[in-house]
Amino acid sequence: MPEAVYRSVFDGYRMHDLSKQIPWRAANEEVGRIGGHVGILREQTPPKKDASGERK
């Protein structure tokens, strides 16, 4: 029977890059400008169009 080898679950862990954070007030203002969480989703995906060119 092969010998068990220990491998930590934290091997290869990378710490989150905190340099990309912005102040909470600026984040709230940006979300409000976009139109809330639904507005953020709208900005990330362009509206789909059918064959006639109309938005679905």
C-alpha positions in Angstrom: 0.0 0.0 0.0 1.5 3.5 -0.9 2.4 5.8 1.9 0.0 8.8 2.4 1.4 12.1 1.5 0.3 15.3 3.3 -0.4 18.3 1.2 -1.8 21.5 2.9 -5.0 22.9 1.4 -3.2 26.3 1.5 -0.4 25.2 -0.9 -0.6 27.7 -3.8 -2.8 30.2 -1.9 -2.5 33.7 -3.2 -3.6 36.7 -1.0 -6.3 38.9 -2.5 -4.9 42.1 -4.1 -6.2 44.9 -1.9 -4.8 47.6 -4.2 -8.0 47.4 -6.4 -10.3 48.5 -3.6 -12.0 51.9 -3.7 -13.5 53.9 -0.8 -17.0 52.7 0.0 -18.6 56.0 -0.6 -17.2 56.1 -4.2 -18.4 52.5 -4.7 -21.9 53.4 -3.6 -22.0 56.4 -5.8 -20.9 54.3 -8.8 -23.5 51.7 -8.2 -26.2 54.4 -7.9 -25.1 56.0 -11.1 -25.3 52.7 -12.9 -28.7 51.9 -11.6 -28.1 49.4 -8.8 -27.0 45.8 -9.0 -29.2 45.2 -12.0 -27.6 48.1 -13.8 -24.2 46.6 -13.2 -25.3 43.4 -14.9 -26.7 45.4 -17.8 -23.3 47.2 -18.3 -21.4 43.9 -18.4 -23.5 42.2 -21.1 -24.6 44.0 -24.3 -28.3 43.6 -25.2 -28.9 40.7 -27.6 -30.6 41.4 -30.9 -32.6 38.9 -33.0 -32.2 38.6 -36.8 -34.3 41.7 -37.4 -32.0 43.8 -35.3 -34.5 44.3 -32.5 -33.5 43.9 -28.9 -34.8 40.8 -27.1 
